[in-house]
Amino acid sequence: MREFQSLKFLSVFKGIFTKLGVDYVVMEKILQIKLTMDERRVPTIFNDAGKKKEGNQFLKSLWIYGLYSLILIPFLLLGENYLFQLSLAFGIILFILMTSMISDFSAVLLDVRDKNIIQTKPVSKKTIAAAKIVHIIIYMAFVAGAFTAIPFFVGLYKHGVFFALIFLVELVLIVLLVVVLTSLFYLVILRFFDGEKLKDIINYVQILLSVGVVVGYQVLIRLFEFSNLELVYTFSWWHYLIPPLWYGAPFEVFLAGNVTSHLIAFTVLAVLVPVIAIYCYAKLMPSFERNLEKLLSDTKTRRSKRNWLDEIGAKLFCRSKEERIFFRFAASMMKKEREFKLKVFPALGMSIFFPFLFVFTYPAEGGMEEISGGQLFLFIYFCNFMIPTLVYMLKFSEGYKGGWLFKAAPIEWTSRAYSGALKAFVVKLYVPIFIAVSFIFLWVFTARILPDLAAVFLGGLLQTLVTHKVVNEDEFPFSTSFEFAQDAGTAKMLGLSLLTGGFIGTHFIAASTDWGIYIYIVILLAALWIGWQKVFPEHKKRGEENSDLALNRGD
């Protein structure tokens, strides 16, 4: 096994690990094996190209974080209101790190497979837990480094070495804060629950954390107000609960010389909370590993229950027996698959939250009366903005290895498998969200927007169809590993998301004339009907569809 630079750097802190009761030599060997295994993944094939993928795909994808980091640069260049600029910048950094931790590394933190191999050897639970948390920190450090490298050098150039030094120290503290606090949070949950119920609770907690990070960032922005073209911050006691303020305060204290008591308190919290969290986790490491064993238990009584709502949906919206079978199958997977819910539900939560955020925070002098008479109801298109991500996730599953059954089963019309799953997505996920948001929008904007809501809904269905055609057409639903959930081309998914903007522009133009919105609805209905016939042709049987796919690929 080759030597890793990250482990050489880690050896600088050998004394700290030893004092915490960790066998550093054993921990380093475990980490070396884990990092080696990360680089020896089984090669897979791109869905849209015949090239093999080898090596650690996570490290190869870090350039995307570097691209996203460009959004931080304006906060470092415009003005010298350090509290405002750096609080927002570190709010974005916290958002990226927390979502990465929850979606990509929670599975590593809660992994119990090591126990069957390592714990049978003379290795302490504290050492196992330390290896696991350091393994995650290494990768989180890569994410943080990729996301902040360009802003770091911009800040160094603009504000000097002292600014860059504070930035670097705080970045280390934020990585530790995200990883350790997430671990402690899971420890509390593990302490009080067990078995299948525990797995469900952890899943919903991860979803709530993902949505909560976004909501918290929006709260942060609204702590600052413009007065006479200047930003004004008014302190309140509950601001101590907002971590981005902790990490914006040191710049204000040390660079701007603003030494008010609450800013000093924020600065102390920025250092003290991560240190206390690390100390607590070090003491609770064995307890965490012990409680992880609960994930191996199954205390849930399994009963086969028929969901009558799914039965009704299958009969109402599916024309054939095969399509109804796949409708029920997809509906069941959406309900029971924990990893699928973890990937999809945060996006659904944001689809509910964002339309109201932009409507109710709009600066209208006339109050609700002005808002209700305007065009702000178009913010409901945020419900459609998440459609590409959600539809793309329909082909992934934890139980993907059972996908061979689709090829072995006597499925006469494979298009019905795709259409059944897509209809289940619309009925189970999209329609409930859209109806919930629409009811409140009708209360705010009155019944005058009913035609507009119909156009938005039809546009969402058409976008669903287009997304499926682009990213999922040659895959059976729920037949691919989540390991490859990031394989879709970034440009392709971005283009599908921006397609929502095209619908918004067309809707706005159509609504500018008296009968334009009704003509637009007719056009959407026609496009949806023709598109459905083209994407899910009833005249091609299984063998013919497979031949077409082979021709398209050049086989």
C-alpha positions in Angstrom: 0.0 0.0 0.0 1.2 3.4 -0.9 1.8 6.2 1.5 -0.8 9.0 1.7 0.1 12.6 2.2 -2.9 13.1 4.4 -1.6 10.5 6.9 1.8 12.1 6.9 0.2 15.3 7.9 -2.0 13.5 10.5 1.1 12.2 12.2 1.8 15.7 13.4 -1.1 15.3 15.9 0.0 11.8 17.1 0.5 13.1 20.6 -3.1 14.4 20.9 -4.6 11.1 19.7 -2.4 9.2 22.2 -3.5 11.4 25.1 -7.2 10.7 24.1 -6.5 7.0 24.5 -6.3 6.1 20.8 -3.8 3.6 19.6 -2.3 5.8 16.9 -0.3 3.1 15.0 -3.4 0.9 14.7 -5.6 3.8 13.7 -3.1 4.9 11.0 -3.1 1.3 9.6 -6.9 1.2 9.5 -7.0 4.6 7.7 -4.4 3.5 5.2 -6.5 0.4 4.3 -9.7 2.5 4.0 -8.0 5.1 1.8 -6.6 2.4 -0.4 -10.0 0.7 -0.7 -11.5 4.1 -1.7 -9.1 4.1 -4.7 -9.9 0.5 -5.7 -13.5 0.7 -6.6 -14.8 -1.6 -9.3 -14.8 0.2 -12.7 -18.2 1.1 -14.1 -19.4 2.3 -17.4 -20.8 5.8 -18.1 -24.4 5.6 -19.1 -23.8 7.9 -22.1 -20.3 6.9 -23.0 -18.2 3.7 -23.4 -15.4 4.9 -21.1 -14.3 3.2 -17.9 -14.2 5.0 -14.6 -11.4 4.0 -12.3 -10.0 5.3 -9.0 -11.6 7.5 -6.4 -14.3 9.3 -8.2 -15.0 11.6 -5.2 -11.5 13.2 -5.5 -11.9 13.5 -9.2 -15.1 15.4 -8.8 -13.7 18.1 -6.4 -13.3 20.5 -9.3 -17.1 21.0 -9.2 -16.8 22.5 -5.7 -14.1 24.8 -7.0 -16.5 26.0 -9.6 -19.2 26.6 -7.0 -16.8 28.5 -4.8 -16.9 31.4 -7.2 -20.1 32.5 -5.5 -18.0 33.4 -2.4 -15.8 35.9 -4.2 -18.2 38.9 -4.2 -18.5 38.6 -0.4 -14.7 39.0 -0.1 -14.3 41.9 -2.6 -17.2 44.2 -2.0 -16.8 46.5 1.0 -15.3 45.9 4.4 -18.4 45.1 6.5 -16.7 41.9 7.8 -19.6 40.7 9.9 -22.1 40.8 7.1 -19.8 39.6 4.3 -18.0 36.8 6.2 -21.1 35.6 8.0 -22.8 35.0 4.7 -19.6 33.5 3.2 -19.2 31.1 6.1 -23.0 30.4 6.1 -22.6 29.1 2.5 -19.5 27.1 3.5 -21.5 25.6 6.4 -24.3 24.7 4.1 -22.0 23.0 1.6 -20.1 21.0 4.3 -23.3 20.1 6.2 -25.1 18.8 3.2 -22.0 16.9 2.1 -21.7 15.4 5.5 -25.4 14.4 5.7 -25.8 13.0 2.2 -22.4 11.5 1.5 -20.7 10.6 4.8 -23.5 9.8 7.3 -23.5 6.3 5.8 -19.7 6.0 6.6 -20.3 7.3 10.1 -23.1 4.8 10.8 -21.4 1.9 9.0 -21.4 -1.2 11.1 -19.6 -3.6 8.7 -16.2 -2.9 10.3 -17.3 -4.4 13.5 -17.3 -7.9 12.0 -13.7 -7.6 10.9 -11.8 -5.1 13.1 -13.6 -5.6 16.4 -12.8 -9.3 16.4 -9.1 -8.3 16.7 -7.5 -6.7 19.8 -8.5 -3.1 18.8 -10.3 -0.8 21.2 -13.6 0.7 20.3 -12.1 4.1 20.9 -9.5 3.5 18.2 -12.2 2.2 15.8 -14.3 5.2 16.3 -11.3 7.6 16.0 -10.4 5.9 12.7 -13.9 6.4 11.4 -14.2 10.0 12.3 -10.7 10.9 11.0 -11.6 9.1 7.7 -14.6 11.4 7.3 -12.6 14.5 8.4 -10.0 13.8 5.7 -12.6 13.8 3.0 -14.5 16.8 4.5 -11.1 18.6 4.4 -10.8 17.9 0.7 -14.4 19.3 0.2 -13.6 22.3 2.3 -10.3 22.9 0.5 -11.8 22.6 -3.0 -14.6 24.9 -2.1 -12.5 27.6 -0.4 -9.1 27.5 -2.2 -10.0 30.3 -4.7 -11.8 32.5 -2.2 -8.8 32.0 0.2 -6.3 33.4 -2.3 -8.8 36.2 -3.2 -9.1 37.1 0.5 -5.3 37.0 0.9 -4.8 39.4 -2.1 -7.6 41.8 -1.0 -7.3 41.8 2.8 -3.8 40.6 3.6 -2.1 37.7 5.5 -3.8 38.2 8.8 -7.2 37.9 7.1 -6.0 34.7 5.4 -4.7 33.3 8.7 -8.1 33.8 10.5 -9.9 32.4 7.5 -7.7 29.2 7.5 -8.1 28.7 11.3 -11.9 29.1 11.1 -12.1 26.7 8.2 -10.4 24.0 10.3 -12.8 24.7 13.2 -15.8 24.6 10.9 -14.9 21.2 9.5 -14.4 19.8 13.0 -17.7 21.4 14.1 -19.7 19.9 11.3 -18.3 16.3 11.6 -18.2 16.1 15.4 -21.6 17.8 16.1 -23.3 15.5 13.5 -21.7 12.5 15.2 -22.9 13.7 18.7 -26.4 14.3 17.3 -26.5 10.7 16.0 -25.2 9.5 19.3 -28.2 11.0 21.1 -30.6 9.3 18.7 -28.8 6.0 19.1 -29.0 6.3 22.8 -32.8 6.3 22.9 -33.9 4.2 20.0 -33.1 0.9 18.4 -33.8 -1.4 15.5 -35.8 -0.4 12.5 -37.4 2.5 14.3 -33.9 3.9 14.8 -33.1 3.7 11.1 -36.3 5.5 10.2 -35.7 8.2 12.8 -32.1 8.8 11.6 -33.4 9.1 8.1 -35.9 11.7 9.0 -33.4 13.6 11.2 -31.0 13.8 8.2 -33.8 15.1 6.0 -34.7 17.8 8.6 -31.1 18.8 9.0 -30.7 19.3 5.3 -33.8 21.5 5.1 -32.9 23.2 8.4 -29.5 24.3 7.1 -31.2 26.1 4.1 -33.8 27.7 6.3 -31.1 28.8 8.8 -29.1 30.5 6.0 -32.2 32.5 4.9 -32.7 33.6 8.6 -29.0 34.7 8.6 -29.5 37.0 5.6 -32.5 38.7 7.2 -30.5 39.6 10.4 -29.1 42.6 8.4 -31.2 45.5 7.2 -30.4 48.4 4.8 -30.7 51.9 6.3 -29.7 54.9 4.3 -27.8 52.6 1.9 -25.8 51.1 4.7 -26.0 47.7 6.4 -27.3 47.8 9.9 -27.0 44.9 12.4 -29.0 44.8 15.6 -28.0 42.3 18.2 -30.5 40.0 19.9 -29.8 37.2 22.4 -30.9 34.4 20.1 -28.2 35.3 17.6 -25.9 33.3 19.8 -27.6 30.2 18.2 -26.5 31.1 14.7 -23.0 29.6 14.0 -22.2 31.7 10.8 -22.2 34.8 13.0 -19.6 33.2 15.2 -17.3 32.9 12.3 -17.9 36.3 10.9 -17.2 38.0 14.2 -13.4 37.4 14.5 -12.8 39.3 11.3 -14.9 42.3 12.7 -13.0 42.1 16.0 -9.4 41.7 14.8 -9.5 43.6 11.4 -12.1 46.3 12.0 -11.4 46.8 15.7 -15.0 46.4 16.7 -14.8 44.9 20.2 -18.4 45.0 21.4 -19.3 42.3 23.9 -21.5 40.2 21.7 -18.8 40.1 18.9 -16.2 38.9 21.4 -18.7 36.3 22.7 -19.3 35.1 19.1 -15.5 34.8 18.6 -15.2 32.8 21.8 -18.0 30.5 20.7 -16.3 30.0 17.3 -13.3 28.4 19.1 -14.9 27.0 22.2 -17.8 25.0 20.7 -15.7 22.8 18.3 -13.1 22.2 21.1 -15.8 21.2 23.6 -17.5 19.0 20.9 -14.2 17.2 20.2 -13.6 16.6 23.9 -17.2 15.2 24.4 -16.9 13.0 21.4 -13.5 11.6 22.5 -15.1 10.7 25.9 -18.2 9.2 24.2 -16.4 7.3 21.4 -16.9 3.8 23.0 -20.5 4.5 23.7 -21.1 5.6 20.1 -19.6 2.3 18.8 -21.5 0.3 21.3 -24.8 1.9 20.4 -24.2 1.4 16.7 -24.8 -2.3 17.3 -28.5 -1.4 17.6 -28.5 -0.8 13.8 -27.8 -4.6 13.4 -31.0 -5.4 15.3 -34.5 -5.6 13.7 -37.2 -5.0 16.2 -39.9 -4.2 13.6 -42.7 -6.6 13.0 -42.9 -7.0 9.3 -46.4 -7.3 7.9 -47.4 -7.2 4.3 -50.0 -4.4 4.1 -51.6 -3.2 1.0 -51.7 0.5 0.6 -55.2 1.4 -0.7 -54.2 4.8 -1.8 -51.6 3.3 -4.1 -54.2 0.8 -5.4 -56.6 3.6 -6.2 -53.8 5.6 -7.9 -52.8 2.6 -10.0 -56.3 2.0 -11.2 -57.0 5.6 -11.9 -53.9 6.5 -13.8 -52.5 3.3 -15.3 -54.1 1.7 -18.3 -52.5 -1.8 -18.3 -51.7 -4.5 -15.7 -47.9 -4.1 -16.2 -48.1 -0.4 -15.7 -50.1 -0.8 -12.5 -47.6 -3.3 -11.2 -44.7 -0.9 -11.7 -46.8 2.0 -10.3 -47.3 0.0 -7.1 -43.7 -1.1 -7.0 -42.3 2.4 -7.4 -44.7 3.8 -4.9 -43.6 1.2 -2.4 -39.9 1.9 -3.0 -40.5 5.7 -2.5 -42.1 5.0 0.8 -39.7 2.4 2.2 -36.3 3.1 0.7 -34.4 5.1 3.3 -31.5 6.2 1.0 -33.9 7.3 -1.6 -35.8 9.4 0.9 -32.6 10.9 2.2 -31.6 12.0 -1.3 -35.1 13.2 -2.4 -37.0 14.6 0.6 -34.7 17.5 1.3 -35.3 18.7 -2.2 -39.0 18.3 -1.6 -38.8 20.3 1.6 -37.0 23.1 -0.3 -39.7 23.0 -3.0 -42.3 23.9 -0.2 -40.1 26.4 1.6 -38.7 28.6 -1.2 -42.0 29.8 -2.9 -43.2 31.2 0.5 -39.8 32.6 1.3 -39.6 34.8 -1.7 -43.3 35.8 -1.6 -43.5 36.8 2.0 -40.1 38.5 2.2 -40.8 40.6 -0.9 -40.5 44.4 0.0 -44.0 45.6 -0.8 -45.1 49.0 0.4 -48.7 48.1 0.0 -48.5 45.0 2.1 -50.5 41.9 1.3 -52.9 43.8 -0.9 -50.0 44.7 -3.3 -48.6 41.2 -3.2 -51.9 39.5 -3.9 -52.5 41.7 -7.0 -49.0 41.1 -8.5 -47.2 38.3 -10.4 -45.4 36.9 -7.4 -47.4 33.6 -7.7 -44.8 32.6 -10.4 -42.5 31.7 -7.5 -44.5 28.5 -7.3 -42.2 27.4 -10.2 -39.7 26.5 -7.4 -41.9 23.3 -7.1 -40.8 22.5 -10.6 -37.1 23.5 -10.2 -36.4 20.3 -8.3 -38.0 18.0 -10.8 -34.8 17.0 -12.7 -33.0 15.9 -9.5 -36.0 14.0 -8.3 -36.7 12.2 -11.6 -33.1 11.3 -12.0 -33.1 9.6 -8.6 -35.8 7.2 -9.7 -33.3 4.8 -11.1 -31.3 4.3 -7.9 -31.8 1.9 -5.1 -30.1 0.2 -2.1 -31.4 -3.1 -3.5 -30.1 -2.5 -7.0 -28.6 -6.0 -7.2 -32.2 -7.3 -7.6 -32.4 -5.4 -10.9 -31.7 -8.6 -12.9 -35.3 -9.6 -12.2 -36.5 -7.0 -14.6 -34.5 -8.6 -17.4 -35.6 -12.1 -16.5 -39.3 -11.3 -16.0 -41.6 -11.7 -18.9 -42.2 -8.0 -19.4 -43.8 -7.5 -22.8 -43.8 -3.7 -22.8 -40.8 -2.2 -21.1 -42.1 1.3 -21.7 -44.8 0.5 -19.2 -42.2 -0.1 -16.5 -40.9 3.4 -17.1 -44.3 5.1 -17.4 -45.6 3.4 -14.3 -42.7 4.6 -12.2 -43.0 8.1 -13.5 -46.7 8.2 -12.8 -46.0 7.0 -9.3 -43.5 9.9 -8.8 -46.0 12.4 -10.0 -48.9 11.0 -7.8 -46.8 10.3 -4.7 -44.3 13.2 -4.6 -45.0 16.0 -7.1 -48.8 16.4 -6.8 -49.0 16.5 -3.0 -46.3 19.2 -2.8 -47.9 21.2 -5.6 -51.4 21.0 -4.1 -50.2 22.0 -0.6 -48.4 25.1 -2.0 -51.3 25.9 -4.4 -53.9 26.1 -1.6 -51.9 28.7 0.3 -51.2 30.6 -2.9 -54.9 30.6 -3.7 -55.6 32.1 -0.3 -52.9 34.8 -0.9 -53.5 35.6 -4.6 -57.2 34.6 -4.9 -58.9 32.3 -7.4 -57.7 34.5 -10.3 -54.5 32.4 -10.5 -56.3 29.1 -11.1 -55.4 29.1 -14.9 -51.8 30.0 -14.0 -51.6 27.1 -11.5 -52.9 24.8 -14.2 -50.2 26.0 -16.6 -47.5 25.6 -13.9 -48.7 22.0 -13.2 -48.8 21.0 -16.9 -45.4 22.6 -17.4 -44.1 20.5 -14.5 -45.5 17.3 -16.1 -43.8 18.2 -19.4 -40.5 18.9 -17.6 -40.8 15.5 -15.9 -41.2 13.9 -19.3 -38.3 15.7 -20.8 -36.0 14.9 -17.8 -36.9 11.2 -18.0 -36.2 11.2 -21.8 -32.7 12.7 -21.2 -31.4 10.9 -18.1 -33.5 7.7 -17.4 -34.7 6.3 -20.7 -32.4 3.3 -20.9 -32.6 2.3 -17.2 -35.2 0.3 -15.3 -36.4 2.1 -12.2 -34.5 1.5 -9.0 -31.9 -0.7 -10.7 -28.7 1.3 -10.2 -26.5 1.7 -7.1 -26.5 5.0 -5.3 -22.7 4.9 -5.5 -23.1 6.3 -9.1 -25.8 8.9 -8.3 -23.3 11.7 -9.3 -22.5 10.2 -12.7 -24.9 12.4 -14.6 -23.2 15.2 -16.5 -23.3 18.4 -14.5 -24.0 20.4 -17.6 -26.9 18.1 -18.5 -28.5 18.3 -15.1 -28.0 22.1 -14.9 -29.6 22.5 -18.3 -32.6 20.5 -17.2 -32.9 22.6 -14.1 -32.7 25.8 -16.1 -35.5 24.5 -18.3 -37.7 25.8 -15.5 -36.6 29.3 -16.4 -37.8 28.7 -20.0 -41.3 27.8 -18.7 -41.4 30.9 -16.4 -40.5 33.2 -19.3 -43.1 31.6 -21.6 -45.7 31.8 -18.8 -44.9 35.4 -18.2 -45.3 36.3 -21.9 -48.5 34.3 -22.2 -50.0 36.0 -19.1 -49.4 39.4 -20.6 -52.4 39.1 -22.9 -56.0 38.4 -22.1 -56.3 34.9 -23.6 -52.7 34.1 -23.7 -52.7 31.8 -20.6 -55.5 29.7 -22.0 -53.7 29.3 -25.4 -50.5 28.3 -23.4 -52.5 25.7 -21.5 -53.7 24.2 -24.8 -50.2 24.1 -26.2 -48.9 22.4 -23.0 -51.7 19.8 -23.2 -50.9 19.1 -26.9 -47.1 18.9 -26.2 -47.7 16.6 -23.2 -49.9 14.2 -25.2 -47.6 14.0 -28.2 -44.5 13.8 -25.9 -46.0 10.9 -23.9 -46.7 9.0 -27.1 -43.2 9.5 -28.3 -41.4 8.7 -25.0 -43.6 5.7 -24.1 -44.6 4.1 -27.5 -47.2 1.4 -27.2 -46.4 -0.1 -30.6 -42.9 -1.4 -29.6 -42.4 -4.6 -27.7 -39.4 -5.5 -25.5 -37.1 -6.9 -28.2 -37.8 -4.0 -30.5 -37.0 -1.4 -27.8 -33.7 -3.1 -27.0 -32.8 -3.1 -30.6 -33.4 0.6 -30.8 -31.3 1.3 -27.8 -28.5 -0.7 -29.2 -28.6 1.2 -32.5 -28.6 4.5 -30.6 -25.5 3.5 -28.7 -23.8 2.3 -31.9 -23.6 -1.4 -30.8 
